[in-house]
Amino acid sequence: MQSATSSQLGLTHRTGSLQESLSGKVVLTVAASAFVAICAHISLPLPFTPVPLTLQNFAVILIGMLLGPVAGFSAMVLYLAEGAMGLPVFTPHSIGGIAHLLGPNAGYLFSYPLAAATAGWAVRAMQRITTPFRAGLAAASLASAPIFILGAGWLAHLLHTSAAATWTMAIAPFLPGEIVKITAAAGIFSSIKRWRKS
């Protein structure tokens, strides 16, 4: 039992050290951008909108909460840079590269650094007054706002759609899934916090 406890303490210490060192932060940032890319490939195109249903929002919010505002922001900037260079990090239903960053999904993509930073900042502020799960729920909900605002705003500008059409194409179809993603991100964040304390 003592050796198992010592092993857990050692693993927790190594994880903390990884987040504190420069090389560790670089590794985590690259790994985070890869995680978002994987979630982007879990994609379902919808017939009534050019915006596919993906797990990207979940990944962005979770990364922001786990890495913090600065590292989360940096990971998302790296993700966008990887996509701009032509790496296959965006949804497989897209044309990729710079063209994808100028298309219907551009608003969502460019919101990711802000959303990750928001999630990281908010969860740290909320943890002081409530449980990690509730803090995660509040932070994830807050971080979803810029994703939908910038995503819907850009789509409306690009396609010259009305407010009603924009709501139908860019927001309403994704709200049920977003609730699931927010809850899942908060649950995983809370579980990891408990694991680190154990």
C-alpha positions as CSV (number, residue, x, y, z in Angstrom):
1,M,0.0,0.0,0.0
2,Q,2.8,2.4,0.9
3,S,4.6,1.7,-2.4
4,A,1.4,2.3,-4.4
5,T,0.9,5.6,-2.6
6,S,4.5,6.6,-3.2
7,S,4.0,5.8,-6.9
8,Q,0.9,8.0,-7.1
9,L,2.7,10.8,-5.4
10,G,5.6,10.5,-7.8
11,L,3.3,10.5,-10.8
12,T,1.5,13.6,-9.5
13,H,4.8,15.3,-8.9
14,R,6.0,14.5,-12.4
15,T,2.8,15.8,-13.9
16,G,3.1,19.0,-12.0
17,S,6.8,19.3,-13.0
18,L,5.8,18.9,-16.6
19,Q,3.5,21.9,-16.4
20,E,6.1,24.0,-14.7
21,S,9.1,23.5,-17.0
22,L,9.5,25.2,-20.3
23,S,10.1,21.9,-22.2
24,G,7.1,20.4,-20.4
25,K,4.8,23.3,-21.4
26,V,6.0,22.9,-25.0
27,V,5.1,19.1,-24.9
28,L,1.7,19.8,-23.4
29,T,1.0,22.5,-25.9
30,V,1.8,20.3,-28.9
31,A,-0.1,17.4,-27.4
32,A,-3.1,19.7,-26.8
33,S,-3.1,20.8,-30.4
34,A,-3.0,17.2,-31.5
35,F,-5.9,16.4,-29.3
36,V,-8.0,19.1,-30.9
37,A,-7.0,17.8,-34.3
38,I,-8.2,14.3,-33.4
39,C,-11.5,15.7,-32.1
40,A,-11.9,17.7,-35.3
41,H,-11.8,14.4,-37.3
42,I,-14.8,13.1,-35.3
43,S,-17.1,15.0,-37.5
44,L,-20.6,14.7,-38.8
45,P,-21.7,17.0,-41.7
46,L,-25.2,18.4,-41.5
47,P,-27.3,18.9,-44.7
48,F,-28.7,22.3,-43.7
49,T,-25.5,24.1,-42.6
50,P,-21.9,24.3,-43.8
51,V,-20.8,23.9,-40.2
52,P,-20.2,20.2,-39.3
53,L,-20.9,18.7,-35.9
54,T,-17.5,17.9,-34.2
55,L,-15.9,17.4,-30.8
56,Q,-13.6,20.4,-31.2
57,N,-15.4,22.6,-28.8
58,F,-15.2,19.9,-26.1
59,A,-11.4,19.6,-26.7
60,V,-10.8,23.4,-26.7
61,I,-12.7,23.9,-23.4
62,L,-11.1,21.0,-21.7
63,I,-7.6,22.0,-22.7
64,G,-8.2,25.5,-21.5
65,M,-9.4,24.3,-18.1
66,L,-6.5,21.8,-17.7
67,L,-3.6,23.9,-19.0
68,G,-4.7,27.4,-17.9
69,P,-5.4,30.5,-19.9
70,V,-1.9,31.1,-21.3
71,A,-0.9,27.6,-22.3
72,G,-4.5,26.9,-23.5
73,F,-4.4,30.1,-25.7
74,S,-1.0,29.1,-27.0
75,A,-2.1,25.6,-27.8
76,M,-5.0,26.9,-29.9
77,V,-2.8,29.4,-31.7
78,L,-0.5,26.5,-32.6
79,Y,-3.5,24.5,-33.8
80,L,-4.5,27.3,-36.2
81,A,-0.9,27.6,-37.4
82,E,-0.7,23.9,-38.1
83,G,-3.9,24.1,-40.1
84,A,-2.7,27.2,-42.0
85,M,0.4,25.3,-43.0
86,G,-1.8,22.6,-44.6
87,L,-1.5,19.9,-41.9
88,P,-4.6,17.7,-41.7
89,V,-5.8,19.1,-38.4
90,F,-9.2,20.4,-39.5
91,T,-12.4,18.4,-40.1
92,P,-11.9,15.9,-42.9
93,H,-14.9,17.4,-44.7
94,S,-13.0,20.7,-45.3
95,I,-10.6,21.8,-48.0
96,G,-8.0,22.5,-45.4
97,G,-5.2,25.1,-45.2
98,I,-5.6,28.8,-45.4
99,A,-8.8,28.4,-47.5
100,H,-10.5,26.7,-44.5
101,L,-9.5,29.6,-42.3
102,L,-11.4,31.9,-44.6
103,G,-14.5,29.7,-45.0
104,P,-17.8,29.3,-43.1
105,N,-16.1,27.8,-40.1
106,A,-13.5,30.5,-39.7
107,G,-15.3,32.3,-36.9
108,Y,-15.5,29.2,-34.8
109,L,-11.8,28.4,-35.4
110,F,-10.5,31.9,-34.6
111,S,-12.6,31.9,-31.4
112,Y,-10.7,28.9,-30.0
113,P,-7.7,30.8,-28.5
114,L,-10.1,33.1,-26.7
115,A,-12.4,30.3,-25.6
116,A,-9.5,28.3,-24.2
117,A,-8.2,31.3,-22.3
118,T,-11.6,32.1,-21.0
119,A,-12.1,28.5,-19.8
120,G,-8.7,28.5,-18.1
121,W,-9.2,31.8,-16.4
122,A,-12.8,31.2,-15.3
123,V,-12.2,27.7,-13.9
124,R,-9.4,29.0,-11.7
125,A,-11.5,31.9,-10.4
126,M,-14.5,29.7,-9.8
127,Q,-12.6,27.0,-7.9
128,R,-12.1,29.4,-5.0
129,I,-15.8,29.5,-4.3
130,T,-17.3,26.2,-5.4
131,T,-16.5,22.5,-6.3
132,P,-14.3,21.6,-9.3
133,F,-17.3,20.2,-11.2
134,R,-19.4,23.3,-10.7
135,A,-16.5,25.5,-11.5
136,G,-15.9,23.4,-14.7
137,L,-19.6,23.7,-15.7
138,A,-19.5,27.5,-15.2
139,A,-16.2,28.0,-17.0
140,A,-17.2,25.7,-19.9
141,S,-20.5,27.5,-20.4
142,L,-18.7,30.9,-20.3
143,A,-16.1,29.7,-22.8
144,S,-18.8,28.5,-25.2
145,A,-20.1,32.0,-25.6
146,P,-17.2,33.4,-27.8
147,I,-17.3,30.2,-29.9
148,F,-20.9,30.8,-30.8
149,I,-20.8,34.6,-31.0
150,L,-17.7,34.6,-33.4
151,G,-18.8,31.5,-35.3
152,A,-22.3,32.8,-36.0
153,G,-21.2,36.3,-36.6
154,W,-18.7,35.3,-39.2
155,L,-21.1,32.9,-40.9
156,A,-23.8,35.6,-41.1
157,H,-21.2,38.1,-42.6
158,L,-19.9,35.6,-45.1
159,L,-23.2,34.3,-46.3
160,H,-25.3,37.5,-45.8
161,T,-27.9,35.5,-43.8
162,S,-30.7,36.9,-41.6
163,A,-30.7,36.6,-37.9
164,A,-33.2,33.7,-38.1
165,A,-31.2,31.9,-40.7
166,T,-28.0,32.3,-38.8
167,W,-29.6,31.0,-35.6
168,T,-30.8,27.9,-37.6
169,M,-27.5,27.2,-39.2
170,A,-24.9,28.3,-36.6
171,I,-26.4,28.0,-33.2
172,A,-29.6,26.0,-32.6
173,P,-28.5,22.7,-34.0
174,F,-25.4,22.6,-31.9
175,L,-26.9,23.6,-28.5
176,P,-27.9,20.1,-27.3
177,G,-24.5,18.7,-28.2
178,E,-22.8,21.6,-26.5
179,I,-24.6,20.9,-23.3
180,V,-23.2,17.3,-23.4
181,K,-19.7,18.6,-24.2
182,I,-19.8,21.1,-21.4
183,T,-20.9,18.5,-18.9
184,A,-18.3,16.0,-20.1
185,A,-15.5,18.5,-20.0
186,A,-16.5,19.6,-16.4
187,G,-16.7,15.9,-15.3
188,I,-13.3,15.1,-16.7
189,F,-11.7,18.2,-15.3
190,S,-13.2,17.4,-11.9
191,S,-12.0,13.8,-12.0
192,I,-8.5,14.9,-12.9
193,K,-8.4,17.4,-10.1
194,R,-9.5,14.7,-7.6
195,W,-6.9,12.3,-9.0
196,R,-4.1,14.9,-8.6
197,K,-5.1,15.4,-4.9
198,S,-5.2,11.7,-4.1
